[in-house]
């Protein structure tokens, strides 16, 4: 658990693998412009993991050629709590409250417990 605010956490250290829009598009079978729309619509989240790297999307957001089940709804909920994409990613990849990281719970089809945790976050 880290005491640093979510926005200040080192995403390059938290997220093991990042993908650019073209890679995500290839995995999902869509165009890079569709990936941009998905980010804008909070179906996916992106961040710049290291200065100068350009925007990237965590590879763990994609599973079996699809966006991880429940991720889009969770991202919308986090954005309703005034999180930006960087904070969403940090929260999903930080092991603070759940047994394991929230992204792991989503990938293991345990989205209900993740959503319960997200519902009680402070604005």
Contact map, one row per residue, 1 for C-alpha under 8 A:
111000000000000000000000000000000000000000000000000000000000000000000000000000000000000000000111000000000000000000000000000
111100000000000000000000000000000000000000000000000000000000000000000000000000000000000000000001000000000000000000000000000
111110000000000000000000000000000000000000000000000000000000000000000000000000000000000000000000000000000000000000000000000
011111011000000000000000000000000000000000000000000000000000000000000000000000000000000000000000000000000000000000000000000
001111111000000000000000000000000000000000000000000000000000000000000000000000000000000000000000000000000000000000000000000
000111111000000000000000000000000000000000000000000000000000000000000000000000000000011001100000000000000000000000000000000
000011111000000000000000000000000000000000000000000000000000000000000000000000000000011001000000000000000000000000000000000
000111111100000000000000000000000000000000000000000000000000000000000000000000000000000000000000000000000000000000000000000
000111111110000000000000000000000000000000000000000000000000000000000000000000000000000001000000000000000000000000000000000
000000011111110000000000000000000000000000000000100000000000000000000000000000000000000000000000000000000000000000000000000
000000001111111000000000000000000000000000000000110000000000000000000000000000000000010011000000000000000000000000000000000
000000000111111100000000000000000000000000000000110000000000000000000000000000000000000000000000000000000000000000000000000
000000000111111100000000000000000000000000000000000000000000000000000000000000000000000000000000000000000000000000000000000
000000000111111100000000000000000000000000000000000000000000000000000000000000000000000001001100000000000000000000000000000
000000000011111111000000000000000000000000000000000000000100000000000000000000000000000000001000000000000000000000000000000
000000000001111111000000000000000000000000000000000000000100000000000000000000000000000000000000000000000000000000000000000
000000000000001111100000000000000000000000000000000000000111000000000000000000000000000000000000000000000000000000000000000
000000000000001111110000000000000000000000000000000000011110000000000000000000000000000000000000000000000000000000000000000
000000000000000011111111000000000000000000000000000000011110000000000000000000000000000000000000000000000000000000000000000
000000000000000001111111000000000000000000000000000000111000000000000000000000000000000000000000000000000000000000000000000
000000000000000000111111100000010011000000000000000000011000000000000000000000000000000000000000000000000000000000000000000
000000000000000000111111110000110000000000000000000000000000000000000000000000000000000000000000000000000000000000000000000
000000000000000000111111111000000000000000000000000000000000000000000000000000000000000000000000000000000000000000000000000
000000000000000000111111111100010010000000000000000000001010010000000000000000000000000000000000000000000000000000000000000
000000000000000000001111111111110110000000000000000000000000000000000000000000000000000000000000000000000000000000000000000
000000000000000000000111111111100000000000000000000000000000000000000000000000000000000000000000000000000000000000000000000
000000000000000000000011111111000000000000000000000000000000010011000000000000000000000000000000000000000000000000000000000
000000000000000000000001111111000000000000000000000000000000010011100000000000000000000000000000000000000000000000000000000
000000000000000000000000111111100000000000000000000000000000000010000000000000000000000000000000000000000000000000000000000
000000000000000000000000111111110110000000000000000000000000000000000000000000000000000000000000000000000000000000000000000
000000000000000000000100110011111110000000000000000000000000000000000000000000000000000000000000000000000000000000000000000
000000000000000000001101100001111111000000000000000000000000000000000000000000000000000000000000000000000000000000000000000
000000000000000000000000000000111111100000000000000000000000000000000000000000000000000000000000000000000000000000000000000
000000000000000000000000100001111111110000000000000000000000000000000000000000000000000000000000000000000000000000000000000
000000000000000000001001100001111111111000010000000000000000000000000000000000000000000000000000000000000000000000000000000
000000000000000000001000000000011111111100000000000000000000000000000000000000000000000000000000000000000000000000000000000
000000000000000000000000000000001111111110000000000000000000000000000000000000000000000000000000000000000000000000000000000
000000000000000000000000000000000111111111110000000000000000000000000000000000000000000000000000000000000000000000000000000
000000000000000000000000000000000011111111111100000000000000000000000000000000000000000000000000000000000000000000000000000
000000000000000000000000000000000001111111110000000000000000000000000000000000000000000000000000000000000000000000000000000
000000000000000000000000000000000000111111110000000000000000000000000000000000000000000000000000000000000000000000000000000
000000000000000000000000000000000000011111111000000000000000000000000001001100000000000000000000000000000000000000000000000
000000000000000000000000000000000000011111111000000000000000000000000011101100000000000000000000000000000000000000000000000
000000000000000000000000000000000010011111111100000000001000100000100011001000000000000000000000000000000000000000000000000
000000000000000000000000000000000000001001111110000000001000000000000000001000000000110110000000000000000000000000000000000
000000000000000000000000000000000000001000011111000000111100000000000000000000000000110010000000000000000000000000000000000
000000000000000000000000000000000000000000001111100001111000000000000000000000000000110010000000000000000000000000000000000
000000000000000000000000000000000000000000000111111111110000000000000000000000000000000000000000000000000000000000000000000
000000000111000000000000000000000000000000000011111010110000000000000000000000000000000000000000000000000000000000000000000
000000000011000000000000000000000000000000000001111110000000000000000000000000000000000000000000000000000000000000000000000
000000000000000000000000000000000000000000000001111111000000000000000000000000000000000000000000000000000000000000000000000
000000000000000000000000000000000000000000000001011111000000000000000000000000000000000000000000000000000000000000000000000
000000000000000000000000000000000000000000000001111111110000000000000000000000000000000000000000000000000000000000000000000
000000000000000000000000000000000000000000000011001111110000000000000000000000000000000000000000000000000000000000000000000
000000000000000000010000000000000000000000000111100011111000000000000000000000000000000000000000000000000000000000000000000
000000000000000001111000000000000000000000000111100011111100000000000000000000000000000000000000000000000000000000000000000
000000000000000001111001000000000000000000011110000000111110100000000000000000000000000000000000000000000000000000000000000
000000000000001111100000000000000000000000000100000000011111100000000000000000000000000010000000000000000000000000000000000
000000000000000011100001000000000000000000000000000000001111110000000000000000000000000000000000000000000000000000000000000
000000000000000010000000000000000000000000000000000000000111111000010000000000000000000000000000000000100000000000000000000
000000000000000000000000000000000000000000010000000000001111111000110010000000000000000000000000000000100000000000000000000
000000000000000000000001001100000000000000000000000000000011111111110000000000000000000000000000000000000000000000000000000
000000000000000000000000000000000000000000000000000000000001111111110000000000000000000000000000000000000010000000000000000
000000000000000000000000000000000000000000000000000000000000011111000000000000000000000000000000000000000000000000000000000
000000000000000000000000001110000000000000000000000000000000011111100000000000000000000000000000000000000000000000000000000
000000000000000000000000001100000000000000000000000000000000011111110000000000000000000000000000000000000000000000000000000
000000000000000000000000000100000000000000010000000000000000111011111011000000000000000000000000000000000000000000000000000
000000000000000000000000000000000000000000000000000000000001111001111110000000000000000000000000000000000110000000000000000
000000000000000000000000000000000000000000000000000000000000000000111111000000000000000000000000000000000110101000000000000
000000000000000000000000000000000000000000000000000000000000000000011111110000000000000000000000000000000100001000000000000
000000000000000000000000000000000000000000110000000000000000100000111111111000000000000000000000000000000100000000000000000
000000000000000000000000000000000000000001110000000000000000000000101111111100000000000000000000000000000000000000000000000
000000000000000000000000000000000000000000100000000000000000000000000111111110000000000000000000000000000000000000000000000
000000000000000000000000000000000000000000000000000000000000000000000111111111000000000000000000000000000000000000100100000
000000000000000000000000000000000000000001111000000000000000000000000011111111100000000100000000000000000000000000000000000
000000000000000000000000000000000000000001100000000000000000000000000001111111110000000000000000000000000000000000000000000
000000000000000000000000000000000000000000000000000000000000000000000000111111111000000000000000000000000000000000000110000
000000000000000000000000000000000000000000000000000000000000000000000000011111111110000100000000000000000000000000000100000
000000000000000000000000000000000000000000000000000000000000000000000000001111111111100100000000000000000000000000000000000
000000000000000000000000000000000000000000000000000000000000000000000000000111111110000000000000000000000000000000000000000
000000000000000000000000000000000000000000000000000000000000000000000000000011111110000000000000000000000000000000000000111
000000000000000000000000000000000000000000000000000000000000000000000000000001111111000000000000000000000000000000000000001
000000000000000000000000000000000000000000000000000000000000000000000000000001111111111100000000000000000000000000000000000
000000000000000000000000000000000000000000000000000000000000000000000000000000100111111100000000000000000000000000000000000
000000000000000000000000000000000000000000001110000000000000000000000000000000100011111110000000000000000000000000000000000
000001100010000000000000000000000000000000001110000000000000000000000000000000000011111111000000000000000000000000000000000
000001100000000000000000000000000000000000000000000000000000000000000000000000000011111111100000000000000000000000000000000
000000000000000000000000000000000000000000001000000000000000000000000000001001100011111111110000000000000000000000000000000
000000000010000000000000000000000000000000001110000000000100000000000000000000000000111111111000000000000000000000000000000
000001101010010000000000000000000000000000000000000000000000000000000000000000000000011111111100000000000000000000000000000
000001000000000000000000000000000000000000000000000000000000000000000000000000000000001111111100000001000000000000000000000
000000000000000000000000000000000000000000000000000000000000000000000000000000000000000111111100000011100000000000000000000
000000000000011000000000000000000000000000000000000000000000000000000000000000000000000011111110000011100000000000000000000
100000000000010000000000000000000000000000000000000000000000000000000000000000000000000001111111000011000000000000000000000
100000000000000000000000000000000000000000000000000000000000000000000000000000000000000000001111111111000000000000000000000
110000000000000000000000000000000000000000000000000000000000000000000000000000000000000000000111110010000000000000000000000
000000000000000000000000000000000000000000000000000000000000000000000000000000000000000000000011111100000000000000001000000
000000000000000000000000000000000000000000000000000000000000000000000000000000000000000000000011111111000000000001000000000
000000000000000000000000000000000000000000000000000000000000000000000000000000000000000000000010111110000000000000000000000
000000000000000000000000000000000000000000000000000000000000000000000000000000000000000000000010111111011000000000000000000
000000000000000000000000000000000000000000000000000000000000000000000000000000000000000000011111011111111000000000000000000
000000000000000000000000000000000000000000000000000000000000000000000000000000000000000000111110010111111100000001000000000
000000000000000000000000000000000000000000000000000000000001100000000000000000000000000000011000000011111110000000000000000
000000000000000000000000000000000000000000000000000000000000000000000000000000000000000000000000000111111111000000000000000
000000000000000000000000000000000000000000000000000000000000000000000000000000000000000000000000000111111111111011000000000
000000000000000000000000000000000000000000000000000000000000000000011110000000000000000000000000000001111111111001000000000
000000000000000000000000000000000000000000000000000000000000001000011000000000000000000000000000000000111111110000000000000
000000000000000000000000000000000000000000000000000000000000000000000000000000000000000000000000000000011111111000000000000
000000000000000000000000000000000000000000000000000000000000000000001000000000000000000000000000000000001111111000000000000
000000000000000000000000000000000000000000000000000000000000000000000000000000000000000000000000000000001111111111000000000
000000000000000000000000000000000000000000000000000000000000000000001100000000000000000000000000000000001101111111100000000
000000000000000000000000000000000000000000000000000000000000000000000000000000000000000000000000000000000000011111110000000
000000000000000000000000000000000000000000000000000000000000000000000000000000000000000000000000000000001000011111111000000
000000000000000000000000000000000000000000000000000000000000000000000000000000000000000000000000010001001100011111111100000
000000000000000000000000000000000000000000000000000000000000000000000000010000000000000000000000000000000000001111111110000
000000000000000000000000000000000000000000000000000000000000000000000000000000000000000000000000000000000000000111111111000
000000000000000000000000000000000000000000000000000000000000000000000000000000000000000000000000100000000000000011111111100
000000000000000000000000000000000000000000000000000000000000000000000000010011000000000000000000000000000000000001111111100
000000000000000000000000000000000000000000000000000000000000000000000000000010000000000000000000000000000000000000111111100
000000000000000000000000000000000000000000000000000000000000000000000000000000000000000000000000000000000000000000011111110
000000000000000000000000000000000000000000000000000000000000000000000000000000001000000000000000000000000000000000001111111
000000000000000000000000000000000000000000000000000000000000000000000000000000001000000000000000000000000000000000000001111
000000000000000000000000000000000000000000000000000000000000000000000000000000001100000000000000000000000000000000000000111
